[in-house]
Amino acid sequence: MNSVINKYLTFGFIKIIINFTLIFICLGIIFTLFEEIEFFKDLNLNASLPFILTIMYIPNEIIKLLPFIVFMASMWYLISIKTNGDLLSLKVFGFSNLKIILILSLTAFLFGVTVVMIVNPLTSSMIKYYEETKAKYSKDVDHLVSINKNGVWIKEVYKENLRIITAKKVEKNFLLNVSIYELDKEKYEITKRIEAEKANILDNVWTLESVYKFDLINDENNSVFVENEKIYSIYNIEKLNELYRNLDTISFINLITKYEILSNQGYSKRLLNEKINTFFSLPIFLFLMVVLASIFTISSINKPQNLYYIFISIVCIVVIYYFKDLSVALGQTDRISLTLAVWIPVIAISLFCSIGILQINEK
């Protein structure tokens, strides 16, 4: 009998999670499709392309919203089994509040593991296709960045000239072994070359160190050495990380198995560690979202302020969602480590749930 009831709870809960996920997917398609249509409106392309790219983009965003989705699904499911009398029946068969919550929480945990191990490799491939396709039709073709096994390559327009920048790799806020070539935009002839040991690219005004400058128009053989040189670029470390090192294109499995390769290619170990810990924390986060939803929902059962408690719980989850972003922001500004920043919301919710779960079990 227990196995039958366990299956009833598990499959019923999974069904609700899938239904909520489909609702969010539909909403995401509606809002994102308009943006894609706006992007391609001046290009004579197949009308299906914006829709295809929307489908490629949405699943990755849904994974980021899973804690919120699971929280809402948990509340809906718990209220439904209370309303139809199933909760009372479960207690008759010896299922306490704590046991019911544990079954649903473990279901959410395993659901999170499935997403990380099976779904994420698919969504990472989809988001990679999305970015590569958008890059082909980008109007900003004068500004390009490529990061591969040969190092970092940057192309940008500087005043009336083109600038080609190469570097061995990115290390924290620095480009190492930097070469900068300035070309005449019309003749495509190299007019100046700069060699630097490293460049601080924390902001748009780069600081070059141990610099050799070559004037290739007047005298290509002689060089001028200076300790420091400042140049302006449209790129900085934040923009490089955001635009051309989108770790969403790399699956959790590849992050683990190809960690050293990615690091040698110039990917920041801090960002790699943050992404890995984000994946590790997702199943635990889903587990805690079920417990949190249970605290608000079950504690409001048979109380006239039912809707009030539900409203308070929704406000609470929104606060937690932004608290998570705040924690990551503190990590990105080096106030705390990025790894700790990922786990602080999980630890905080765990402490809150550990207190609330004791009260639920008494009901």
N, C-alpha and C positions, 0 to 999 in steps of 0.2 A: 504493500500500500504506500509506504514512504517513497519508493522509487517512482510510482505513478504521480504522486503529488509533486515530487521534485521536478519531474518532466513538465507537469502542468505549469508550475511557476516559471521554470526556465524558458520554455518555448513561448509562453505567453508574454514574458518580459522581452525576449528577443524580437518578437513580432512588433511590440510597441516601439522598440528602439529603431527597427527598420522603417516603420511607418513615419516616425519623426524625422529620420534621416532623409527619407524621400521627400518629405515636406520642405526641409531645408534645401535639398538639391533643387527642387522646383523654384523656390524663391531665389536661390543663387543664379539659376539659369536666366530667370526673368531680368534681374538687375544687371548681370554681367553681359548679357547679350546686347543690351543697348550700348554699352561701352565699346564692345567689339565692332558693332555696326558703325559707330561714330568713327572708329579708327580707320576702317576700310572704305568709308563712304566716297572718298575721292579716287579710289582705285578701281579699275575695271577688272573685277575678279568674280569668281563664282560666288553666288549668293549664299552658298552653303558653308563657305569658309568661316565666317564669324560664328556660326552655330557649332561647327566642329571644334573650333578653338575654345569656345565656352565649355563644351563637354570635357575637353582636356584639362581645363583650369579648375573647375568646380570641385572635383573629388579631393584634391589636395587641400582646399580651403575647408571642406567638410571635416577632414581629420583634425584640423586645428580647433574646430568648434565642437568636437565630440564630447568634452566634459559638460558643456552647456546642454547639448542634445540629450545625453544620458541623464542628466539631472532632471530635465523636463519630462523625459519618458518615465523616469522612476516615480515622480510625483503623480503623473497621470495613472500609472499602473496601480500604485498603492491606493489611490483614491477610488479607482474603479473596483478593486477587489473588496474594498470596504463597503462601497455603495451596494453592490450586488449580493452582499452577505457572505462572499467567499472567505473573507478574513476570519469571520466568526467560525465558519466551518473548519478552517485550517486549525484554529485553536482547539476545537473539539477533538481533532485527530492528534493533538499533542504538539502542534507547531507553535512555539512561542514567537513573540515579535523578533527576538534576537535571531532565532533560527531562520525566519523568513528573510530578514535583512541580510544575513550571511549568505544565503543561497543566491539572492539577487545580486549581491556585491561580487561574489565569486564569478557569477555569469558575466557581469560587466568587466571584471578583470580579464577573463579569458577572451572576451570580445575584443578588449584592447590589445592583447597579445596577438590575436589573429590579424588585427588591423596592421600592427607593426611588422609582423613577419610575412604576411601574404598580400595584404592590400597595398601597403606602402611601396613595395617594388613596382607595382603597376602605376600608382599615382606619380611616382618620381619619373618614370618613363614618359608619362603623359605630360607632366609639366615641362620636361625637357623638350619634347616636341613642340609644345606651346611657345616656349621662349625662342627656339630656333626658327620657327615659322614667323613669329612676330619680328624677329631681327631681320629677316629677308626683306620685309616690306617697310622697315623703319625709314622715315624720311631723313633721320639724322645720320646719314651714311658717312659723313665727313669725320665722325667721331666713333672710333671702334676700339675695342679692347679684346685681347685674346690671351688666355692663360693656359699654357700647355707644358709638355715635358721640356720644351726648349726655353721656357721662361715666360716673362711677361712682355707683351707687345701692345703698345698704345699708339693710336693714330688720332690726331686732333688738329684743328685749324688754329693757327696762332697768327693773329693779325692778318696779313695777306699771304702768309706762307703755310705750308704743311709742316707738321712736326711728327716725327716718328721716334718713339721712345722704347728702348728695350732694356730689360733688367734680368738678372739671373733668377731672382725670386723675391717674394715679399716676406719680410720678417718683422712682425709687430707693425710699427708705423713706418717702416723703412723699405725702400727699394734698394737692392744690393747690386753692385757692379752695373751702374747705369750708363747707357749710351744714348745721347740725344742728337738727332739729325734734323736740321731745318732745311726744307726744300722750297724752291720757288714753285708756287702753285700752278703757274702757266707752263714753265719749261720742265718742271720736275727734275731740276738740277739741285744737288746738295750745295748749300751755301755756307753752312756752319755745322760743326760737330763739337759736342761736349761730352767728355768722359768724366765720371765721378765715381768715387768709391761707394757712396751711398747717398740716398735722398730721403729726407724726412717729409712724408706726404700726409702728415696729420691734418693739414688744411690745404686750401687751394694755392697758397704761396709755399712752394717747395723750397727747402733749404738743402743745397747740394754741398757735400763735403769732399775735400781733396780733389779739386776740379782742374781739369786740363781743357782749355778752350782752343779750338782750331778754326781759323778763318780760311775757308776753302776757296774763296774768290781771290783774295789778294796773295796769300802765301799759305799753302796747304802743309808745308813741312814744319813750320814753326808753331809752337804752342805756347800758351800763356797759362801759368799755374796760379791758382788762388786757393786759399784755404776754404772759403765759403762763397757760394753764389746762390742768389735767390731767383727763381723763375715762377711765373704764374701758369697754372694749369686748370682746366675745368674739372679735373679729377682730384679726389683726395681718397684717403683710405676708406672712409665710410661709403663713398659712392662706388668704389671698386668692390667692396664687400656686398653691397646691396644689389648692384646691377649685374655683376659678372662673376659672382661667386655664390649664386643662389643654391644653398645646400638642399633646398627642396628637390633639386634635380638628382640628388644622390640618395639612394635608398639606405635604410638602416643597416642592411646586410653589407652593402658596399662600404659604408662608413666604418664598420668593424673590421672587415677583411682587407680593406685597402687604405687603412688609416695612414700608414707610413708613406705610401705612394702619394696620397693626397697632400700630406704635409710637405713632401719634397717638391711637389708642384707649386707650392707657395700658399696653400690654404692655411689659414691661421689655426694653430692647435687649440687656441681658446675657443674659437667658433666651432671647430669640430667636436670638442668636448661638450660644449653647450648643446649641440644638436643631438649627440649620442645620449646625453643625460635626459634630454627632453623626451626622446623615444622611450628610454627606460622608465621614466616617471609616468608616462601616459596610462598604462594599465592600472597603476596604483591610484592615479588621479581619478579614473573612472570608478574604481572601487569606492573611493571616499565620496564621490558625488552621489552614489546610491545611498550611502550611510547618511550623508547630509540631508538629502531629500527625505529620507525616512524620519529623521529627527523632526523636521518641520511638519511633515504630512501626518505621521502616526500620532504625534503629540496633539494634533488639532482634531483628531477623530472624536465625534460626539460632542463637539463644542460649537456653540453658536457662532463663534468668530472664525469659522473655517476659512472663509475667503480672505479674511484679514491675515491669517497666518500664512496662507499661500502667497499673498502679495509680499509679505515681509521676506519670505524665503527667496522669491525671485529677485528682490532688491539685493539680498545677501549674495546670491550667486553672481550678480553683475559686479558687485564690489570685489568679490574674489577674483573675477576675471581680470579686472583692471589692476588689482593688487599683484597678480601674476606678471602683468606687463611692467608694472613699476619695479618689481623685483629684478626682472631681466634688465631693465634700464639701468638700475644701480650696478649690475654686473658689468654692463657694457661701458660704463664710465669708471670702472675700476674701484668703485666704492667697496664692493665685495667681489669675490670670485664668481665667474659666470656659472660654474658648477653649483656653488651654493645658492646662487640666485634662482636656479631652476628648481631646487628642492625646498626653498623656504616656504612657498605657498603650500606644498604638500605637507610639510611639518606642521605648519600653522593649522591647516584643516584637520590634520590627524589629532592634534591636541583638543580642538573643539569637539570633534566627533567622539573622542574617547569619553568626554564628560556627558554628552548628550545620549550616547548609547546606553549608559547605565540607567538613565531616567526612562528610556523607552522600554527597557526590559522589565521594568516594574509595572508597566501598564498592562 
